[in-house]
Amino acid sequence: MTAIAVQNLNFLQRGTLGGRGLATRSLVSLQGLYSLLRRGICKQGVTMEAQRLLGPKRPHRSFFESFIRTLIIVCAALAVVLCSVSICDGHWLLNDDRLFGLWHFCTITNQSEPHCLRDLSQARIPGLAVGIGLARSMAVMAVVSAIFGLELLMVSQVCEDIRSRRKWAIGSFLLLVAFILTSGGLLSFVILLRNQVTLTGFTLMFWCEFTASFLFFLNAISGFHINSLTQPWDQQMKF
């Protein structure tokens, strides 16, 4: 009996030692795995930091260039406002007791308020209704083109990337399209009413449209010019 008890005791001690050895080996394995993971994370962090430091950086823009681009955007926004107000009012020419506009033809007397008609054929001018409709459509499309162009100009400055110059060029092109449309509308209006046109007969709204057309042209040309003077972003990265 004593020999059997001694054998059982030895067996338990071996089992205990074996369990402790297994636990020790498991702990060592976990520590090794943790060490490997830690090294991998540190290596990945170092790699990302190196890529951030050595990667392409946004080129530094001079104060003069930023000021010119901001001035172009502000002037383009002012032109959009002037053009929109001029079209909404629509009264562009005053001749004696008659007021011609994009939307109405009005007659004015000293003792009554202006009497306006939407039927422009009542003015008894050949082709006035069709011509004014064309001029009105061109003016409205000019505002739409200018709004999209202004949006592209602002986006190109807020979100600066490789495509910023392309967005700026497209915005300048849309401003140039707005200038062509507004000029066509003004010219059509003047040609249709050439017998009634006098220099003092043009209203304030007509001169607002004329000023907006001039600003569209000036901002479009300035936008193309400032874009040609500055160096592309991809070339600065290569340099």
Backbone torsions as a table, in degrees:
resi	resn	phi	psi	omega
1	MET	NA	-39.9	-179.5
2	THR	-64.6	-38.4	179.4
3	ALA	-66.2	-39.4	178.6
4	ILE	-64.8	-41.2	179.3
5	ALA	-62.9	-39.4	179.5
6	VAL	-65.9	-40.0	178.8
7	GLN	-64.2	-41.7	177.7
8	ASN	-62.8	-39.5	179.6
9	LEU	-65.0	-41.8	178.1
10	ASN	-63.6	-39.4	178.8
11	PHE	-63.4	-41.2	177.9
12	LEU	-65.1	-41.3	179.1
13	GLN	-63.5	-41.0	177.7
14	ARG	-63.3	-41.8	178.1
15	GLY	-62.3	-41.0	179.6
16	THR	-64.7	-43.3	179.1
17	LEU	-65.8	-37.4	178.1
18	GLY	-65.6	-39.8	177.4
19	GLY	-64.4	-41.5	178.5
20	ARG	-64.9	-37.6	178.8
21	GLY	-65.3	-40.4	177.9
22	LEU	-64.4	-42.3	178.2
23	ALA	-63.7	-39.3	179.8
24	THR	-64.8	-43.3	178.6
25	ARG	-64.2	-37.8	177.7
26	SER	-64.6	-41.4	179.4
27	LEU	-63.4	-41.6	178.1
28	VAL	-63.3	-40.2	179.8
29	SER	-64.5	-42.5	178.1
30	LEU	-63.2	-41.6	178.4
31	GLN	-63.4	-39.8	177.7
32	GLY	-65.0	-40.4	178.4
33	LEU	-64.4	-42.7	177.8
34	TYR	-61.7	-40.7	179.0
35	SER	-64.0	-40.7	179.0
36	LEU	-66.0	-43.7	178.1
37	LEU	-61.6	-41.8	179.9
38	ARG	-63.1	-41.4	178.1
39	ARG	-65.0	-39.2	179.0
40	GLY	-64.5	-42.9	179.3
41	ILE	-64.8	-43.3	179.1
42	CYS	-63.4	-41.2	179.5
43	LYS	-65.1	-40.7	178.0
44	GLN	-64.4	-40.7	177.6
45	GLY	-63.6	-41.2	178.1
46	VAL	-64.9	-39.8	179.4
47	THR	-63.7	-44.0	179.1
48	MET	-64.6	-39.8	178.9
49	GLU	-65.4	-40.0	177.9
50	ALA	-65.5	-39.6	177.1
51	GLN	-64.7	-36.3	179.1
52	ARG	-68.2	-38.0	-178.5
53	LEU	-77.2	-37.1	-176.3
54	LEU	-94.7	-7.8	-178.1
55	GLY	-74.2	177.9	-179.1
56	PRO	-67.6	133.8	180.0
57	LYS	-109.3	152.7	178.1
58	ARG	-67.8	128.9	-178.6
59	PRO	-66.7	148.0	179.6
60	HIS	-78.8	127.7	-179.0
61	ARG	-99.5	137.2	-178.5
62	SER	-72.1	159.0	179.8
63	PHE	-65.3	-37.4	-178.3
64	PHE	-64.1	-43.2	179.0
65	GLU	-64.5	-44.3	178.8
66	SER	-62.6	-39.1	179.6
67	PHE	-65.5	-43.0	-179.4
68	ILE	-64.9	-43.3	-179.9
69	ARG	-65.4	-40.2	177.1
70	THR	-64.8	-39.8	178.5
71	LEU	-64.3	-38.9	177.5
72	ILE	-63.0	-42.7	179.6
73	ILE	-64.5	-42.5	-179.6
74	VAL	-64.8	-44.1	179.9
75	CYS	-66.3	-36.3	176.6
76	ALA	-65.6	-40.0	176.8
77	ALA	-63.8	-40.4	176.7
78	LEU	-62.9	-39.4	178.3
79	ALA	-64.8	-38.9	178.2
80	VAL	-63.0	-42.0	179.3
81	VAL	-64.7	-46.1	180.0
82	LEU	-61.9	-43.7	-179.6
83	CYS	-65.6	-40.1	-179.6
84	SER	-65.9	-43.8	179.4
85	VAL	-64.4	-41.7	-179.6
86	SER	-63.2	-40.2	-179.7
87	ILE	-72.5	-39.7	179.8
88	CYS	-63.6	-40.1	176.9
89	ASP	-72.7	-54.3	170.8
90	GLY	81.4	-8.3	-179.1
91	HIS	-88.5	109.8	-170.1
92	TRP	-113.6	-24.5	-173.1
93	LEU	-139.9	131.1	176.6
94	LEU	-116.7	121.4	-179.6
95	ASN	-130.5	105.6	-177.4
96	ASP	56.8	-112.1	-178.1
97	ASP	-105.1	18.7	-179.9
98	ARG	-122.8	140.0	-179.2
99	LEU	-122.4	118.3	-178.0
100	PHE	-102.9	140.4	179.8
101	GLY	-150.4	-178.0	-179.8
102	LEU	-76.3	-25.4	-173.5
103	TRP	-115.4	-27.9	-174.3
104	HIS	-137.2	158.8	167.1
105	PHE	-119.9	121.2	-172.7
106	CYS	-119.3	146.3	171.9
107	THR	-114.8	138.4	-174.3
108	ILE	-122.1	131.2	173.4
109	THR	-122.6	162.2	-176.0
110	ASN	-70.8	-27.1	-172.9
111	GLN	-107.3	8.2	-178.5
112	SER	-147.2	165.3	178.1
113	GLU	-74.9	161.5	179.8
114	PRO	-60.2	136.7	177.8
115	HIS	-105.6	112.4	-172.3
116	CYS	-109.2	143.1	178.7
117	LEU	-128.0	139.5	176.5
118	ARG	-81.7	-19.6	177.7
119	ASP	-81.6	100.9	-176.4
120	LEU	-71.9	-13.6	177.6
121	SER	-68.9	-15.9	177.5
122	GLN	-67.9	-14.8	177.8
123	ALA	-74.9	-11.5	176.6
124	ARG	60.6	43.5	174.2
125	ILE	-119.5	123.3	-175.5
126	PRO	-60.9	129.5	176.1
127	GLY	73.5	11.3	-176.4
128	LEU	-68.6	-43.1	-176.0
129	ALA	-63.6	-45.8	-179.4
130	VAL	-69.2	-42.2	-178.9
131	GLY	-66.0	-41.0	178.5
132	ILE	-67.9	-36.1	175.5
133	GLY	-61.8	-39.7	177.1
134	LEU	-66.7	-44.0	179.0
135	ALA	-62.9	-38.9	178.4
136	ARG	-64.6	-42.8	179.3
137	SER	-63.6	-41.4	179.1
138	MET	-64.7	-40.3	179.8
139	ALA	-65.8	-40.7	179.9
140	VAL	-67.3	-42.3	178.0
141	MET	-65.1	-30.5	176.3
142	ALA	-64.4	-40.8	178.3
143	VAL	-65.0	-41.7	179.0
144	VAL	-62.3	-46.2	179.3
145	SER	-62.9	-40.5	-179.7
146	ALA	-67.1	-36.3	178.9
147	ILE	-65.3	-44.5	177.5
148	PHE	-65.4	-39.6	177.6
149	GLY	-63.8	-41.6	178.0
150	LEU	-64.6	-37.9	178.1
151	GLU	-63.6	-42.4	178.4
152	LEU	-65.6	-37.2	177.6
153	LEU	-62.5	-43.7	-179.0
154	MET	-69.4	-40.6	-180.0
155	VAL	-64.4	-36.9	-179.9
156	SER	-65.2	-24.5	179.0
157	GLN	-92.4	-30.0	180.0
158	VAL	-77.9	-45.5	-179.5
159	CYS	-108.4	89.1	-176.7
160	GLU	-84.8	121.1	175.7
161	ASP	-150.6	-164.8	-178.3
162	ILE	-65.6	-29.4	-177.6
163	ARG	-87.9	4.6	-177.2
164	SER	-63.4	-42.2	179.5
165	ARG	-64.2	-38.4	178.1
166	ARG	-66.2	-41.7	177.1
167	LYS	-62.2	-41.1	179.2
168	TRP	-64.4	-40.8	179.5
169	ALA	-65.3	-41.3	178.5
170	ILE	-66.0	-40.6	177.3
171	GLY	-62.0	-41.2	177.6
172	SER	-65.1	-38.8	177.8
173	PHE	-63.5	-40.2	177.9
174	LEU	-66.1	-34.0	174.3
175	LEU	-65.9	-37.2	176.6
176	LEU	-65.8	-38.2	175.2
177	VAL	-63.2	-39.6	177.1
178	ALA	-62.3	-39.2	177.1
179	PHE	-62.9	-43.7	-179.8
180	ILE	-63.1	-41.2	-179.2
181	LEU	-68.8	-44.2	178.8
182	THR	-65.4	-39.6	177.7
183	SER	-63.9	-40.6	177.0
184	GLY	-63.0	-40.2	177.8
185	GLY	-65.4	-43.7	178.2
186	LEU	-64.0	-44.2	-179.0
187	LEU	-65.1	-39.3	178.1
188	SER	-63.6	-42.1	179.6
189	PHE	-62.7	-43.8	-178.7
190	VAL	-68.1	-39.6	-179.8
191	ILE	-66.6	-40.6	-179.8
192	LEU	-63.5	-36.0	-176.2
193	LEU	-110.9	34.4	-175.6
194	ARG	-63.9	-27.0	179.5
195	ASN	-79.7	-18.0	-179.9
196	GLN	-104.8	-4.0	-173.5
197	VAL	-77.8	131.6	168.8
198	THR	-135.5	153.7	-176.0
199	LEU	-63.6	-35.9	179.7
200	THR	-84.8	-5.1	-178.4
201	GLY	-85.6	-16.0	178.2
202	PHE	-70.3	133.7	-178.1
203	THR	-84.1	175.1	178.8
204	LEU	-63.1	-33.8	179.8
205	MET	-66.6	-34.8	176.4
206	PHE	-64.9	-43.1	-179.9
207	TRP	-69.8	-28.3	173.1
208	CYS	-64.3	-42.4	177.4
209	GLU	-65.7	-38.8	177.8
210	PHE	-64.6	-42.4	178.0
211	THR	-64.7	-40.7	177.9
212	ALA	-62.7	-40.1	178.0
213	SER	-63.0	-42.3	178.2
214	PHE	-64.3	-40.6	179.1
215	LEU	-67.0	-36.9	175.9
216	PHE	-59.3	-45.3	179.9
217	PHE	-65.2	-45.8	-178.2
218	LEU	-63.1	-43.7	-179.0
219	ASN	-69.4	-37.2	178.7
220	ALA	-64.3	-47.3	179.7
221	ILE	-65.2	-41.2	178.4
222	SER	-64.5	-38.5	178.5
223	GLY	-63.4	-44.5	176.9
224	PHE	-63.7	-38.2	-176.4
225	HIS	-69.6	-45.8	-179.6
226	ILE	-67.2	-28.6	177.8
227	ASN	-72.6	-31.3	179.5
228	SER	-79.2	-24.0	-179.3
229	LEU	-79.6	-31.3	-177.2
230	THR	-84.9	154.9	-177.8
231	GLN	-87.3	136.8	178.6
232	PRO	-59.8	151.4	-176.5
233	TRP	-66.7	-37.8	-178.8
234	ASP	-67.6	-33.0	176.5
235	GLN	-69.6	-36.1	177.3
236	GLN	-67.0	-35.3	177.3
237	MET	-66.6	-41.4	177.8
238	LYS	-64.0	-40.5	177.9
239	PHE	-63.1	NA	NA
